[in-house]
Amino acid sequence: MKQYKNNILFVFSFILLMSVTGCAIESEFDRKIIPPANAKQDTSGVLREVQWQLEAFKYQGDWVSNFETERISIIFKRGIQVNGFSGCNIFSAEYKKTDNLLSVSSVLTTRKMCQSRSDIVMQTEANFLANIKKVATYTVSHETLILFNELGKRILVFKRKEK
């Protein structure tokens, strides 16, 4: 019985530690990307014709930012076309924007198989493409584009790429 109680106490302590640690990691990154109160919203087309480089994305509740995310980029073209590089493949899609509402649909990619570090690259690409389909709103503040899901949670963070 004593061993059983010790096991339960250990499991409870482990779960508590993991949940506190996970919240601390997420909160640290969230603090870095919260736009200032005086941030200007994009209402005049600032989103378009700019190359945005991925800084981080949400995956299973955690922020992912690694050597592969910086290769991913996106450009919202005039009209309804969006395209970019998803880590291994070129992608294109349609987007619809009204004020700060944004949706991305009809995502198409090339079918190139990555050679170097293929498992990491392909998983990063798959996660990015899954997130881009979940976009519901956005904000542009300074040189940062933040995309949110329908629950208002940040899922993709981009920086304006220098030419």
DAVENCOR-V542455 format. One line per field, one symbol per residue. psi: psi as a letter, one per 30 degrees, with the letter a starting at -180 (. if undefined). A space follows every 50 residues. Layout:
psi=???
This chain:
psi=eeeeeeeeeeeeeeeeeeeeeeeeeeeeeeefgkklegkkkjgggfelgk kkkkellkjhflkkjafeeffklkkjlkbgkklakgeelklllklkkjbg kkkklhkkllhkkkekheeeeeeeeeeeeeefffkellkkkcgkkkklaf ggkkfkklkkkk.
